[in-house]
Amino acid sequence: MESKKVDPPPVALTIADAARRLSVSKMTVRRLLARGVLARVAVGRSVRVLARTVDELAERGGVSRAK
């Protein structure tokens, strides 16, 4: 019996991947990054979103709007 190789979950996501994971637009992810709700890491000239912060946001049920 062959064992299947299972890749570990990603540590960082593209903005598009984070948007798909949260079911929001890429602009919403960019706004969340600007507000500091999601953490980012620069990879060269690219921006990646830390998957841990995406998961934490989803578990919290989102963020409340500023009034």
mmCIF file of the N, C-alpha and C atoms, coordinates in Angstrom:
data_MODEL
# 
_entry.id   MODEL 
# 
loop_
_atom_site.group_PDB 
_atom_site.id 
_atom_site.type_symbol 
_atom_site.label_atom_id 
_atom_site.label_alt_id 
_atom_site.label_comp_id 
_atom_site.label_asym_id 
_atom_site.label_entity_id 
_atom_site.label_seq_id 
_atom_site.pdbx_PDB_ins_code 
_atom_site.Cartn_x 
_atom_site.Cartn_y 
_atom_site.Cartn_z 
_atom_site.occupancy 
_atom_site.B_iso_or_equiv 
_atom_site.pdbx_formal_charge 
_atom_site.auth_seq_id 
_atom_site.auth_comp_id 
_atom_site.auth_asym_id 
_atom_site.auth_atom_id 
_atom_site.pdbx_PDB_model_num 
ATOM 1   N N  . MET A 1 1  ? 0.838   -1.172 0.000  1.00 0.00 ? 1  MET A N  1 
ATOM 2   C CA . MET A 1 1  ? 0.000   0.000  0.000  1.00 0.00 ? 1  MET A CA 1 
ATOM 3   C C  . MET A 1 1  ? 0.885   1.238  0.000  1.00 0.00 ? 1  MET A C  1 
ATOM 4   N N  . GLU A 1 2  ? 0.586   2.163  -0.902 1.00 0.00 ? 2  GLU A N  1 
ATOM 5   C CA . GLU A 1 2  ? 1.358   3.386  -1.026 1.00 0.00 ? 2  GLU A CA 1 
ATOM 6   C C  . GLU A 1 2  ? 0.824   4.451  -0.089 1.00 0.00 ? 2  GLU A C  1 
ATOM 7   N N  . SER A 1 3  ? 1.739   5.134  0.584  1.00 0.00 ? 3  SER A N  1 
ATOM 8   C CA . SER A 1 3  ? 1.285   6.236  1.429  1.00 0.00 ? 3  SER A CA 1 
ATOM 9   C C  . SER A 1 3  ? 1.225   7.509  0.587  1.00 0.00 ? 3  SER A C  1 
ATOM 10  N N  . LYS A 1 4  ? 0.185   8.287  0.812  1.00 0.00 ? 4  LYS A N  1 
ATOM 11  C CA . LYS A 1 4  ? 0.010   9.526  0.060  1.00 0.00 ? 4  LYS A CA 1 
ATOM 12  C C  . LYS A 1 4  ? 0.720   10.651 0.783  1.00 0.00 ? 4  LYS A C  1 
ATOM 13  N N  . LYS A 1 5  ? 1.398   11.475 0.011  1.00 0.00 ? 5  LYS A N  1 
ATOM 14  C CA . LYS A 1 5  ? 2.072   12.629 0.580  1.00 0.00 ? 5  LYS A CA 1 
ATOM 15  C C  . LYS A 1 5  ? 1.030   13.735 0.763  1.00 0.00 ? 5  LYS A C  1 
ATOM 16  N N  . VAL A 1 6  ? 0.937   14.249 1.968  1.00 0.00 ? 6  VAL A N  1 
ATOM 17  C CA . VAL A 1 6  ? -0.008  15.318 2.258  1.00 0.00 ? 6  VAL A CA 1 
ATOM 18  C C  . VAL A 1 6  ? 0.782   16.598 2.490  1.00 0.00 ? 6  VAL A C  1 
ATOM 19  N N  . ASP A 1 7  ? 0.495   17.605 1.688  1.00 0.00 ? 7  ASP A N  1 
ATOM 20  C CA . ASP A 1 7  ? 1.175   18.881 1.850  1.00 0.00 ? 7  ASP A CA 1 
ATOM 21  C C  . ASP A 1 7  ? 0.637   19.604 3.073  1.00 0.00 ? 7  ASP A C  1 
ATOM 22  N N  . PRO A 1 8  ? 1.512   20.271 3.809  1.00 0.00 ? 8  PRO A N  1 
ATOM 23  C CA . PRO A 1 8  ? 1.035   21.046 4.962  1.00 0.00 ? 8  PRO A CA 1 
ATOM 24  C C  . PRO A 1 8  ? 0.229   22.251 4.470  1.00 0.00 ? 8  PRO A C  1 
ATOM 25  N N  . PRO A 1 9  ? -0.659  22.768 5.302  1.00 0.00 ? 9  PRO A N  1 
ATOM 26  C CA . PRO A 1 9  ? -1.438  23.933 4.885  1.00 0.00 ? 9  PRO A CA 1 
ATOM 27  C C  . PRO A 1 9  ? -0.503  25.129 4.675  1.00 0.00 ? 9  PRO A C  1 
ATOM 28  N N  . PRO A 1 10 ? -0.873  26.040 3.786  1.00 0.00 ? 10 PRO A N  1 
ATOM 29  C CA . PRO A 1 10 ? 0.007   27.182 3.517  1.00 0.00 ? 10 PRO A CA 1 
ATOM 30  C C  . PRO A 1 10 ? 0.114   28.112 4.722  1.00 0.00 ? 10 PRO A C  1 
ATOM 31  N N  . VAL A 1 11 ? 1.269   28.713 4.865  1.00 0.00 ? 11 VAL A N  1 
ATOM 32  C CA . VAL A 1 11 ? 1.503   29.668 5.938  1.00 0.00 ? 11 VAL A CA 1 
ATOM 33  C C  . VAL A 1 11 ? 1.043   31.054 5.498  1.00 0.00 ? 11 VAL A C  1 
ATOM 34  N N  . ALA A 1 12 ? 1.238   31.341 4.220  1.00 0.00 ? 12 ALA A N  1 
ATOM 35  C CA . ALA A 1 12 ? 0.859   32.640 3.673  1.00 0.00 ? 12 ALA A CA 1 
ATOM 36  C C  . ALA A 1 12 ? 0.044   32.441 2.403  1.00 0.00 ? 12 ALA A C  1 
ATOM 37  N N  . LEU A 1 13 ? -0.906  33.343 2.196  1.00 0.00 ? 13 LEU A N  1 
ATOM 38  C CA . LEU A 1 13 ? -1.813  33.258 1.044  1.00 0.00 ? 13 LEU A CA 1 
ATOM 39  C C  . LEU A 1 13 ? -1.691  34.502 0.183  1.00 0.00 ? 13 LEU A C  1 
ATOM 40  N N  . THR A 1 14 ? -1.977  34.351 -1.090 1.00 0.00 ? 14 THR A N  1 
ATOM 41  C CA . THR A 1 14 ? -2.094  35.537 -1.926 1.00 0.00 ? 14 THR A CA 1 
ATOM 42  C C  . THR A 1 14 ? -3.362  36.277 -1.519 1.00 0.00 ? 14 THR A C  1 
ATOM 43  N N  . ILE A 1 15 ? -3.468  37.521 -1.937 1.00 0.00 ? 15 ILE A N  1 
ATOM 44  C CA . ILE A 1 15 ? -4.677  38.291 -1.630 1.00 0.00 ? 15 ILE A CA 1 
ATOM 45  C C  . ILE A 1 15 ? -5.895  37.601 -2.236 1.00 0.00 ? 15 ILE A C  1 
ATOM 46  N N  . ALA A 1 16 ? -5.749  37.081 -3.445 1.00 0.00 ? 16 ALA A N  1 
ATOM 47  C CA . ALA A 1 16 ? -6.867  36.389 -4.100 1.00 0.00 ? 16 ALA A CA 1 
ATOM 48  C C  . ALA A 1 16 ? -7.266  35.132 -3.324 1.00 0.00 ? 16 ALA A C  1 
ATOM 49  N N  . ASP A 1 17 ? -6.277  34.363 -2.854 1.00 0.00 ? 17 ASP A N  1 
ATOM 50  C CA . ASP A 1 17 ? -6.576  33.155 -2.079 1.00 0.00 ? 17 ASP A CA 1 
ATOM 51  C C  . ASP A 1 17 ? -7.259  33.502 -0.749 1.00 0.00 ? 17 ASP A C  1 
ATOM 52  N N  . ALA A 1 18 ? -6.772  34.555 -0.092 1.00 0.00 ? 18 ALA A N  1 
ATOM 53  C CA . ALA A 1 18 ? -7.385  34.986 1.166  1.00 0.00 ? 18 ALA A CA 1 
ATOM 54  C C  . ALA A 1 18 ? -8.826  35.434 0.928  1.00 0.00 ? 18 ALA A C  1 
ATOM 55  N N  . ALA A 1 19 ? -9.060  36.136 -0.169 1.00 0.00 ? 19 ALA A N  1 
ATOM 56  C CA . ALA A 1 19 ? -10.415 36.593 -0.501 1.00 0.00 ? 19 ALA A CA 1 
ATOM 57  C C  . ALA A 1 19 ? -11.346 35.405 -0.733 1.00 0.00 ? 19 ALA A C  1 
ATOM 58  N N  . ARG A 1 20 ? -10.872 34.403 -1.459 1.00 0.00 ? 20 ARG A N  1 
ATOM 59  C CA . ARG A 1 20 ? -11.684 33.207 -1.698 1.00 0.00 ? 20 ARG A CA 1 
ATOM 60  C C  . ARG A 1 20 ? -11.980 32.483 -0.393 1.00 0.00 ? 20 ARG A C  1 
ATOM 61  N N  . ARG A 1 21 ? -10.981 32.387 0.465  1.00 0.00 ? 21 ARG A N  1 
ATOM 62  C CA . ARG A 1 21 ? -11.139 31.678 1.731  1.00 0.00 ? 21 ARG A CA 1 
ATOM 63  C C  . ARG A 1 21 ? -12.154 32.363 2.648  1.00 0.00 ? 21 ARG A C  1 
ATOM 64  N N  . LEU A 1 22 ? -12.210 33.701 2.577  1.00 0.00 ? 22 LEU A N  1 
ATOM 65  C CA . LEU A 1 22 ? -13.147 34.455 3.397  1.00 0.00 ? 22 LEU A CA 1 
ATOM 66  C C  . LEU A 1 22 ? -14.455 34.776 2.674  1.00 0.00 ? 22 LEU A C  1 
ATOM 67  N N  . SER A 1 23 ? -14.539 34.436 1.398  1.00 0.00 ? 23 SER A N  1 
ATOM 68  C CA . SER A 1 23 ? -15.712 34.737 0.561  1.00 0.00 ? 23 SER A CA 1 
ATOM 69  C C  . SER A 1 23 ? -15.990 36.234 0.506  1.00 0.00 ? 23 SER A C  1 
ATOM 70  N N  . VAL A 1 24 ? -14.919 37.001 0.284  1.00 0.00 ? 24 VAL A N  1 
ATOM 71  C CA . VAL A 1 24 ? -15.029 38.444 0.124  1.00 0.00 ? 24 VAL A CA 1 
ATOM 72  C C  . VAL A 1 24 ? -14.224 38.854 -1.107 1.00 0.00 ? 24 VAL A C  1 
ATOM 73  N N  . SER A 1 25 ? -14.286 40.132 -1.451 1.00 0.00 ? 25 SER A N  1 
ATOM 74  C CA . SER A 1 25 ? -13.540 40.614 -2.608 1.00 0.00 ? 25 SER A CA 1 
ATOM 75  C C  . SER A 1 25 ? -12.072 40.855 -2.232 1.00 0.00 ? 25 SER A C  1 
ATOM 76  N N  . LYS A 1 26 ? -11.234 40.957 -3.256 1.00 0.00 ? 26 LYS A N  1 
ATOM 77  C CA . LYS A 1 26 ? -9.825  41.264 -3.027 1.00 0.00 ? 26 LYS A CA 1 
ATOM 78  C C  . LYS A 1 26 ? -9.683  42.649 -2.399 1.00 0.00 ? 26 LYS A C  1 
ATOM 79  N N  . MET A 1 27 ? -10.547 43.588 -2.779 1.00 0.00 ? 27 MET A N  1 
ATOM 80  C CA . MET A 1 27 ? -10.502 44.930 -2.198 1.00 0.00 ? 27 MET A CA 1 
ATOM 81  C C  . MET A 1 27 ? -10.783 44.874 -0.695 1.00 0.00 ? 27 MET A C  1 
ATOM 82  N N  . THR A 1 28 ? -11.713 44.031 -0.285 1.00 0.00 ? 28 THR A N  1 
ATOM 83  C CA . THR A 1 28 ? -12.007 43.886 1.146  1.00 0.00 ? 28 THR A CA 1 
ATOM 84  C C  . THR A 1 28 ? -10.784 43.367 1.886  1.00 0.00 ? 28 THR A C  1 
ATOM 85  N N  . VAL A 1 29 ? -10.083 42.416 1.308  1.00 0.00 ? 29 VAL A N  1 
ATOM 86  C CA . VAL A 1 29 ? -8.860  41.898 1.933  1.00 0.00 ? 29 VAL A CA 1 
ATOM 87  C C  . VAL A 1 29 ? -7.829  43.017 2.040  1.00 0.00 ? 29 VAL A C  1 
ATOM 88  N N  . ARG A 1 30 ? -7.686  43.820 0.991  1.00 0.00 ? 30 ARG A N  1 
ATOM 89  C CA . ARG A 1 30 ? -6.740  44.942 1.036  1.00 0.00 ? 30 ARG A CA 1 
ATOM 90  C C  . ARG A 1 30 ? -7.123  45.930 2.140  1.00 0.00 ? 30 ARG A C  1 
ATOM 91  N N  . ARG A 1 31 ? -8.415  46.191 2.295  1.00 0.00 ? 31 ARG A N  1 
ATOM 92  C CA . ARG A 1 31 ? -8.866  47.096 3.360  1.00 0.00 ? 31 ARG A CA 1 
ATOM 93  C C  . ARG A 1 31 ? -8.567  46.515 4.738  1.00 0.00 ? 31 ARG A C  1 
ATOM 94  N N  . LEU A 1 32 ? -8.795  45.210 4.900  1.00 0.00 ? 32 LEU A N  1 
ATOM 95  C CA . LEU A 1 32 ? -8.497  44.550 6.174  1.00 0.00 ? 32 LEU A CA 1 
ATOM 96  C C  . LEU A 1 32 ? -7.002  44.592 6.481  1.00 0.00 ? 32 LEU A C  1 
ATOM 97  N N  . LEU A 1 33 ? -6.183  44.475 5.449  1.00 0.00 ? 33 LEU A N  1 
ATOM 98  C CA . LEU A 1 33 ? -4.736  44.592 5.632  1.00 0.00 ? 33 LEU A CA 1 
ATOM 99  C C  . LEU A 1 33 ? -4.373  46.010 6.065  1.00 0.00 ? 33 LEU A C  1 
ATOM 100 N N  . ALA A 1 34 ? -4.979  47.003 5.428  1.00 0.00 ? 34 ALA A N  1 
ATOM 101 C CA . ALA A 1 34 ? -4.687  48.404 5.756  1.00 0.00 ? 34 ALA A CA 1 
ATOM 102 C C  . ALA A 1 34 ? -5.110  48.741 7.186  1.00 0.00 ? 34 ALA A C  1 
ATOM 103 N N  . ARG A 1 35 ? -6.208  48.155 7.642  1.00 0.00 ? 35 ARG A N  1 
ATOM 104 C CA . ARG A 1 35 ? -6.697  48.396 9.012  1.00 0.00 ? 35 ARG A CA 1 
ATOM 105 C C  . ARG A 1 35 ? -5.931  47.595 10.057 1.00 0.00 ? 35 ARG A C  1 
ATOM 106 N N  . GLY A 1 36 ? -5.111  46.663 9.616  1.00 0.00 ? 36 GLY A N  1 
ATOM 107 C CA . GLY A 1 36 ? -4.346  45.851 10.552 1.00 0.00 ? 36 GLY A CA 1 
ATOM 108 C C  . GLY A 1 36 ? -5.109  44.650 11.080 1.00 0.00 ? 36 GLY A C  1 
ATOM 109 N N  . VAL A 1 37 ? -6.257  44.361 10.486 1.00 0.00 ? 37 VAL A N  1 
ATOM 110 C CA . VAL A 1 37 ? -7.056  43.205 10.908 1.00 0.00 ? 37 VAL A CA 1 
ATOM 111 C C  . VAL A 1 37 ? -6.377  41.916 10.460 1.00 0.00 ? 37 VAL A C  1 
ATOM 112 N N  . LEU A 1 38 ? -5.788  41.938 9.288  1.00 0.00 ? 38 LEU A N  1 
ATOM 113 C CA . LEU A 1 38 ? -5.031  40.801 8.769  1.00 0.00 ? 38 LEU A CA 1 
ATOM 114 C C  . LEU A 1 38 ? -3.555  41.180 8.746  1.00 0.00 ? 38 LEU A C  1 
ATOM 115 N N  . ALA A 1 39 ? -2.697  40.203 8.990  1.00 0.00 ? 39 ALA A N  1 
ATOM 116 C CA . ALA A 1 39 ? -1.255  40.438 8.965  1.00 0.00 ? 39 ALA A CA 1 
ATOM 117 C C  . ALA A 1 39 ? -0.699  40.114 7.587  1.00 0.00 ? 39 ALA A C  1 
ATOM 118 N N  . ARG A 1 40 ? 0.277   40.898 7.187  1.00 0.00 ? 40 ARG A N  1 
ATOM 119 C CA . ARG A 1 40 ? 0.894   40.706 5.875  1.00 0.00 ? 40 ARG A CA 1 
ATOM 120 C C  . ARG A 1 40 ? 2.375   40.414 6.015  1.00 0.00 ? 40 ARG A C  1 
ATOM 121 N N  . VAL A 1 41 ? 2.907   39.849 4.958  1.00 0.00 ? 41 VAL A N  1 
ATOM 122 C CA . VAL A 1 41 ? 4.350   39.640 4.864  1.00 0.00 ? 41 VAL A CA 1 
ATOM 123 C C  . VAL A 1 41 ? 4.727   39.960 3.420  1.00 0.00 ? 41 VAL A C  1 
ATOM 124 N N  . ALA A 1 42 ? 5.837   40.645 3.247  1.00 0.00 ? 42 ALA A N  1 
ATOM 125 C CA . ALA A 1 42 ? 6.311   40.980 1.908  1.00 0.00 ? 42 ALA A CA 1 
ATOM 126 C C  . ALA A 1 42 ? 7.237   39.871 1.426  1.00 0.00 ? 42 ALA A C  1 
ATOM 127 N N  . VAL A 1 43 ? 6.979   39.434 0.216  1.00 0.00 ? 43 VAL A N  1 
ATOM 128 C CA . VAL A 1 43 ? 7.830   38.434 -0.423 1.00 0.00 ? 43 VAL A CA 1 
ATOM 129 C C  . VAL A 1 43 ? 8.284   39.073 -1.736 1.00 0.00 ? 43 VAL A C  1 
ATOM 130 N N  . GLY A 1 44 ? 9.467   39.646 -1.696 1.00 0.00 ? 44 GLY A N  1 
ATOM 131 C CA . GLY A 1 44 ? 9.908   40.427 -2.846 1.00 0.00 ? 44 GLY A CA 1 
ATOM 132 C C  . GLY A 1 44 ? 8.987   41.630 -3.003 1.00 0.00 ? 44 GLY A C  1 
ATOM 133 N N  . ARG A 1 45 ? 8.402   41.779 -4.184 1.00 0.00 ? 45 ARG A N  1 
ATOM 134 C CA . ARG A 1 45 ? 7.465   42.872 -4.421 1.00 0.00 ? 45 ARG A CA 1 
ATOM 135 C C  . ARG A 1 45 ? 6.024   42.443 -4.193 1.00 0.00 ? 45 ARG A C  1 
ATOM 136 N N  . SER A 1 46 ? 5.822   41.218 -3.797 1.00 0.00 ? 46 SER A N  1 
ATOM 137 C CA . SER A 1 46 ? 4.475   40.684 -3.575 1.00 0.00 ? 46 SER A CA 1 
ATOM 138 C C  . SER A 1 46 ? 4.080   40.775 -2.109 1.00 0.00 ? 46 SER A C  1 
ATOM 139 N N  . VAL A 1 47 ? 2.782   40.832 -1.877 1.00 0.00 ? 47 VAL A N  1 
ATOM 140 C CA . VAL A 1 47 ? 2.238   40.828 -0.523 1.00 0.00 ? 47 VAL A CA 1 
ATOM 141 C C  . VAL A 1 47 ? 1.529   39.506 -0.306 1.00 0.00 ? 47 VAL A C  1 
ATOM 142 N N  . ARG A 1 48 ? 1.781   38.892 0.827  1.00 0.00 ? 48 ARG A N  1 
ATOM 143 C CA . ARG A 1 48 ? 1.080   37.668 1.210  1.00 0.00 ? 48 ARG A CA 1 
ATOM 144 C C  . ARG A 1 48 ? 0.384   37.916 2.535  1.00 0.00 ? 48 ARG A C  1 
ATOM 145 N N  . VAL A 1 49 ? -0.748  37.254 2.720  1.00 0.00 ? 49 VAL A N  1 
ATOM 146 C CA . VAL A 1 49 ? -1.537  37.380 3.940  1.00 0.00 ? 49 VAL A CA 1 
ATOM 147 C C  . VAL A 1 49 ? -1.265  36.141 4.784  1.00 0.00 ? 49 VAL A C  1 
ATOM 148 N N  . LEU A 1 50 ? -0.958  36.348 6.064  1.00 0.00 ? 50 LEU A N  1 
ATOM 149 C CA . LEU A 1 50 ? -0.698  35.196 6.921  1.00 0.00 ? 50 LEU A CA 1 
ATOM 150 C C  . LEU A 1 50 ? -1.984  34.401 7.099  1.00 0.00 ? 50 LEU A C  1 
ATOM 151 N N  . ALA A 1 51 ? -1.930  33.133 6.765  1.00 0.00 ? 51 ALA A N  1 
ATOM 152 C CA . ALA A 1 51 ? -3.109  32.263 6.809  1.00 0.00 ? 51 ALA A CA 1 
ATOM 153 C C  . ALA A 1 51 ? -3.688  32.186 8.219  1.00 0.00 ? 51 ALA A C  1 
ATOM 154 N N  . ARG A 1 52 ? -2.831  32.240 9.223  1.00 0.00 ? 52 ARG A N  1 
ATOM 155 C CA . ARG A 1 52 ? -3.276  32.187 10.618 1.00 0.00 ? 52 ARG A CA 1 
ATOM 156 C C  . ARG A 1 52 ? -4.259  33.319 10.915 1.00 0.00 ? 52 ARG A C  1 
ATOM 157 N N  . THR A 1 53 ? -3.978  34.532 10.403 1.00 0.00 ? 53 THR A N  1 
ATOM 158 C CA . THR A 1 53 ? -4.867  35.661 10.683 1.00 0.00 ? 53 THR A CA 1 
ATOM 159 C C  . THR A 1 53 ? -6.181  35.540 9.921  1.00 0.00 ? 53 THR A C  1 
ATOM 160 N N  . VAL A 1 54 ? -6.144  34.919 8.745  1.00 0.00 ? 54 VAL A N  1 
ATOM 161 C CA . VAL A 1 54 ? -7.376  34.675 7.986  1.00 0.00 ? 54 VAL A CA 1 
ATOM 162 C C  . VAL A 1 54 ? -8.258  33.699 8.764  1.00 0.00 ? 54 VAL A C  1 
ATOM 163 N N  . ASP A 1 55 ? -7.642  32.632 9.275  1.00 0.00 ? 55 ASP A N  1 
ATOM 164 C CA . ASP A 1 55 ? -8.394  31.638 10.043 1.00 0.00 ? 55 ASP A CA 1 
ATOM 165 C C  . ASP A 1 55 ? -8.959  32.240 11.333 1.00 0.00 ? 55 ASP A C  1 
ATOM 166 N N  . GLU A 1 56 ? -8.160  33.064 12.013 1.00 0.00 ? 56 GLU A N  1 
ATOM 167 C CA . GLU A 1 56 ? -8.631  33.700 13.246 1.00 0.00 ? 56 GLU A CA 1 
ATOM 168 C C  . GLU A 1 56 ? -9.814  34.632 12.979 1.00 0.00 ? 56 GLU A C  1 
ATOM 169 N N  . LEU A 1 57 ? -9.752  35.379 11.895 1.00 0.00 ? 57 LEU A N  1 
ATOM 170 C CA . LEU A 1 57 ? -10.850 36.278 11.529 1.00 0.00 ? 57 LEU A CA 1 
ATOM 171 C C  . LEU A 1 57 ? -12.117 35.477 11.259 1.00 0.00 ? 57 LEU A C  1 
ATOM 172 N N  . ALA A 1 58 ? -11.988 34.376 10.547 1.00 0.00 ? 58 ALA A N  1 
ATOM 173 C CA . ALA A 1 58 ? -13.149 33.535 10.242 1.00 0.00 ? 58 ALA A CA 1 
ATOM 174 C C  . ALA A 1 58 ? -13.729 32.930 11.524 1.00 0.00 ? 58 ALA A C  1 
ATOM 175 N N  . GLU A 1 59 ? -12.869 32.511 12.433 1.00 0.00 ? 59 GLU A N  1 
ATOM 176 C CA . GLU A 1 59 ? -13.340 31.928 13.698 1.00 0.00 ? 59 GLU A CA 1 
ATOM 177 C C  . GLU A 1 59 ? -14.049 32.958 14.575 1.00 0.00 ? 59 GLU A C  1 
ATOM 178 N N  . ARG A 1 60 ? -13.560 34.197 14.545 1.00 0.00 ? 60 ARG A N  1 
ATOM 179 C CA . ARG A 1 60 ? -14.206 35.274 15.316 1.00 0.00 ? 60 ARG A CA 1 
ATOM 180 C C  . ARG A 1 60 ? -15.538 35.685 14.709 1.00 0.00 ? 60 ARG A C  1 
ATOM 181 N N  . GLY A 1 61 ? -15.736 35.336 13.461 1.00 0.00 ? 61 GLY A N  1 
ATOM 182 C CA . GLY A 1 61 ? -16.985 35.715 12.796 1.00 0.00 ? 61 GLY A CA 1 
ATOM 183 C C  . GLY A 1 61 ? -16.912 37.079 12.136 1.00 0.00 ? 61 GLY A C  1 
ATOM 184 N N  . GLY A 1 62 ? -15.706 37.544 11.831 1.00 0.00 ? 62 GLY A N  1 
ATOM 185 C CA . GLY A 1 62 ? -15.532 38.808 11.136 1.00 0.00 ? 62 GLY A CA 1 
ATOM 186 C C  . GLY A 1 62 ? -15.179 39.941 12.071 1.00 0.00 ? 62 GLY A C  1 
ATOM 187 N N  . VAL A 1 63 ? -15.313 41.146 11.552 1.00 0.00 ? 63 VAL A N  1 
ATOM 188 C CA . VAL A 1 63 ? -15.015 42.352 12.325 1.00 0.00 ? 63 VAL A CA 1 
ATOM 189 C C  . VAL A 1 63 ? -16.232 43.241 12.323 1.00 0.00 ? 63 VAL A C  1 
ATOM 190 N N  . SER A 1 64 ? -16.338 44.063 13.346 1.00 0.00 ? 64 SER A N  1 
ATOM 191 C CA . SER A 1 64 ? -17.452 45.004 13.383 1.00 0.00 ? 64 SER A CA 1 
ATOM 192 C C  . SER A 1 64 ? -17.052 46.267 12.628 1.00 0.00 ? 64 SER A C  1 
ATOM 193 N N  . ARG A 1 65 ? -18.033 46.915 12.064 1.00 0.00 ? 65 ARG A N  1 
ATOM 194 C CA . ARG A 1 65 ? -17.764 48.156 11.315 1.00 0.00 ? 65 ARG A CA 1 
ATOM 195 C C  . ARG A 1 65 ? -17.477 49.291 12.274 1.00 0.00 ? 65 ARG A C  1 
ATOM 196 N N  . ALA A 1 66 ? -16.546 50.139 11.862 1.00 0.00 ? 66 ALA A N  1 
ATOM 197 C CA . ALA A 1 66 ? -16.246 51.341 12.646 1.00 0.00 ? 66 ALA A CA 1 
ATOM 198 C C  . ALA A 1 66 ? -17.392 52.335 12.464 1.00 0.00 ? 66 ALA A C  1 
ATOM 199 N N  . LYS A 1 67 ? -17.781 52.966 13.544 1.00 0.00 ? 67 LYS A N  1 
ATOM 200 C CA . LYS A 1 67 ? -18.896 53.928 13.462 1.00 0.00 ? 67 LYS A CA 1 
ATOM 201 C C  . LYS A 1 67 ? -18.403 55.339 13.504 1.00 0.00 ? 67 LYS A C  1 
# 
